[in-house]
Amino acid sequence: MQLSLIKHQGCATPFLRHLLDFRVYQTRQRSQCCKIACTVIRHRWMKRAPVFCTHNTTNKMISTQADKENIDMSKFPVERIRNFSIIAHIDHGKSTLADRLLELTGAIATTDKNKQVLDKLQVERERGITVKAQTASLFYKYQGQTYLLNLIDTPGHVDFSYEVSRSISACQGVLLIVDANQGIQAQTVANFYLAFEAQLTIIPVINKIDLKNADPERVEKQIEKVFDIPTEECIRISAKLGTNVEQVLQEVVKRLPPPTFKKEDPFKALVFDSNFDHYRGVVANIALFGGYLSKGDRIISAYLGKSYEVNELGLLRPDEHPTDRLYAGQVGYVIAGMKEVKEAQIGDTLYHQKHLVEALPGFKPAKAMVFAGMYPMDQSDYSALRSAVEKLTLNDSSVTVQRDSSLALGAGWRLGFLGLLHMEVFNQRLEQEYNASVIVTAPTVPYKAILSSAKLIKEHGKEEITIVNPAQFPDRSVVKEYLEPMVMGTIITPDDYIGKIMSICLNRRAVQKNMVYIDDHRVMMKYLFPLNEIVVDFYDLLKSMSSGYASFDYEDAGYQPAHVIKMDILLNGKPVEELTTIVHKDRAYSAGKAMCERLQDAIPRQMFEIAVQAAIGSKVIARETIKAYKKNVLAKCDNGPKHTSRLCKGYLTKKESDGVLHQMTRPPQSPDLNPIEMVWDELDRKVKKKQPTSVQHMWELLQDCWKSIPGDYLHEAG
Ligand SMILES: Nc1nc2c(ncn2[C@@H]2O[C@H](COP(=O)(O)OP(=O)(O)OP(=O)(O)O)[C@@H](O)[C@H]2O)c(=O)[nH]1
């Protein structure tokens, strides 16, 4: 099958588009037709309902007068600074609480229009989720003293937990929000441990107490049982109504420790986040671990050793608010003329030119969980897309980028993401923020192979290689052992669903590691899963099995030996690289069969038969056939030239749905539809000119038309 055809046409032919859409979905389409196909395929892949805009996208932040004042940052010694993150399971109300805190401290005016003010990205507002941590500095008066509170609102979804771990590195405490109705969920546990391991002070906050089904007492008991935090330490609030939110601020001041850094020490700052501004270059979010920084200072990046002049610095309130200086313990932003994407490494240490300091440990690089190919819709857009990908990866450093190319799709990249939602969000941001049109291939997880062939070991320079593209999966004959990525999954569910959940876990090759009751009815289960088994649809399946009550979170659990094999998909005997997958040996037959059946549904019938086969090496393990169109429409041409001519016109208008001639088929190696279109046009002209009087005459005209088209396309049936 000549997938390279897609290169010659701006928009793929219907056949190829369908074919590619099966494993490849486009994030931006040129025609409505593509858009519909894409939506269908996207949902087929994701098995998720489409996400509609749930927020007022015109919701603008309303700044108060305080924003315009010049703030003397020296007024805030470390004792009067509190740096904290808001962490929680998805949708437990982090951003809503952040809105109330901003209002209470006057950072934004109090109005009912403030909804998730810190969720600034279009994608966040459209999906109603936080994907990027946001910082806001608040001034809060408590017992006659003004405190500087730096809050970081973090995402809740497991795919963005890297943002959480980075954010807490700039903090001394966290607010752990738990929904008073749902109680502790899987990401509550994961986020608690992130904060606990970083030795931060944790204030549990039970939110949504206004809900009819709220049961804060039960949730407090859960918190005591699972996290060993006494019930009396919990604060009950309603972020939506503002109930007890003031108490949260008071407890932040009372319970959270101030930073311990000194302004007398040499300047040292951690870059914990960064954004790319088209006009000003890199805007780095920094936490000062010592000393102070002034406008005009020369600073050095420990990562690159390059020196920069500070053009602007200040606080995020949550908009940028320039100040003259930032001091130890404070959190803010700095713009220092970093124009290159690579210059602003997250986790980097900045220091003064005059005072060399030891670099901070930084962050463990984010580990990509899924990989997918990304290609421009049109190869001429390659360099524009490259620049967009580079800029977006600066704003989202957890994406890994590797150059790649495909026979069918041309030059592109293989990108690594933290999960499927992360991948979707990245594509959506590319489209919305950079106006890029891309084709993204199906996601795959990174396998490893321990090579046995000395030649290959020499070629790679190591024995163990990571395979992120199934097409490059090495053959068993040169491999000692394959390894697959594993994750430790946490499932929290009401006990009514235990049986069903255990059975789906077993089905996904998972091994149970632990099971404990967190209260009278809820159970927390730990399973070791192969990542490949959960990455696409496990979460949705779990949700539907448990009527939405179960929650799931996972963390990396290394690699385990596995008997995995490469499965090729052949169309009329030719392997299609883009459709190659890696499957577990025990699942190969069912996966091959399912794939062939789905392809059979996805590929529209053509004028020739298409054999869809799944094969392991040279052995075909599944096959489906897409039958050719056959319709003896010429048999109706007995009524003379007028009727024949009318019929021909009929074919022309109907040809997409069913109008092809019985006597005409095309050899399978010529799947391009264009020659047929040309034949129809030619035939139309000839019929008009020569007015055929019989079927034989009509057939001759047809033959002439075929001959006028280059290539041997005509093939007489029967
Ligand atoms: N009834 C009620 N609803 C609330 C309360 N707090 C938040 N919500 C609602 O809960 C939903 C989720 O709130 P968010 O603030 O977006 O939750 P989040 O934790 O920031 O979500 P992610 O950032 O996506 O993890 C929204 O519809 C809020 O209006 C509350 O106190 N009471």
PDBQT file of the ligand as one rigid body, heavy atoms in Angstrom, charges set to zero:
ROOT
HETATM    1  N1  LIG A 801     -20.419  23.014  45.656  1.00  0.00    +0.000 N 
HETATM    2  C1  LIG A 801     -19.139  23.351  45.598  1.00  0.00    +0.000 A 
HETATM    3  N2  LIG A 801     -18.470  23.252  44.443  1.00  0.00    +0.000 NA
HETATM    4  C2  LIG A 801     -17.158  23.584  44.419  1.00  0.00    +0.000 A 
HETATM    5  C3  LIG A 801     -16.500  24.049  45.576  1.00  0.00    +0.000 A 
HETATM    6  N3  LIG A 801     -15.207  24.297  45.228  1.00  0.00    +0.000 NA
HETATM    7  C4  LIG A 801     -15.074  23.994  43.913  1.00  0.00    +0.000 A 
HETATM    8  N4  LIG A 801     -16.256  23.579  43.439  1.00  0.00    +0.000 N 
HETATM    9  C5  LIG A 801     -16.533  23.160  42.055  1.00  0.00    +0.000 C 
HETATM   10  O1  LIG A 801     -15.755  22.017  41.741  1.00  0.00    +0.000 OA
HETATM   11  C6  LIG A 801     -15.346  22.051  40.385  1.00  0.00    +0.000 C 
HETATM   12  C7  LIG A 801     -13.850  21.895  40.279  1.00  0.00    +0.000 C 
HETATM   13  O2  LIG A 801     -13.239  23.007  40.883  1.00  0.00    +0.000 OA
HETATM   14  P1  LIG A 801     -11.769  23.457  40.504  1.00  0.00    +0.000 P 
HETATM   15  O3  LIG A 801     -11.431  24.596  41.410  1.00  0.00    +0.000 OA
HETATM   16  O4  LIG A 801     -11.587  23.636  39.042  1.00  0.00    +0.000 OA
HETATM   17  O5  LIG A 801     -10.973  22.150  40.910  1.00  0.00    +0.000 OA
HETATM   18  P2  LIG A 801      -9.420  21.893  40.739  1.00  0.00    +0.000 P 
HETATM   19  O6  LIG A 801      -9.031  21.027  41.866  1.00  0.00    +0.000 OA
HETATM   20  O7  LIG A 801      -8.691  23.178  40.580  1.00  0.00    +0.000 OA
HETATM   21  O8  LIG A 801      -9.399  21.084  39.379  1.00  0.00    +0.000 OA
HETATM   22  P3  LIG A 801      -8.078  20.680  38.527  1.00  0.00    +0.000 P 
HETATM   23  O9  LIG A 801      -7.204  21.866  38.486  1.00  0.00    +0.000 OA
HETATM   24  O10 LIG A 801      -8.581  20.315  37.189  1.00  0.00    +0.000 OA
HETATM   25  O11 LIG A 801      -7.477  19.536  39.250  1.00  0.00    +0.000 OA
HETATM   26  C8  LIG A 801     -15.834  23.379  39.819  1.00  0.00    +0.000 C 
HETATM   27  O12 LIG A 801     -17.032  23.149  39.146  1.00  0.00    +0.000 OA
HETATM   28  C9  LIG A 801     -16.093  24.216  41.058  1.00  0.00    +0.000 C 
HETATM   29  O13 LIG A 801     -17.112  25.171  40.869  1.00  0.00    +0.000 OA
HETATM   30  C10 LIG A 801     -17.258  24.171  46.792  1.00  0.00    +0.000 A 
HETATM   31  O14 LIG A 801     -16.784  24.553  47.829  1.00  0.00    +0.000 OA
HETATM   32  N5  LIG A 801     -18.566  23.796  46.745  1.00  0.00    +0.000 N 
ENDROOT
TORSDOF 0
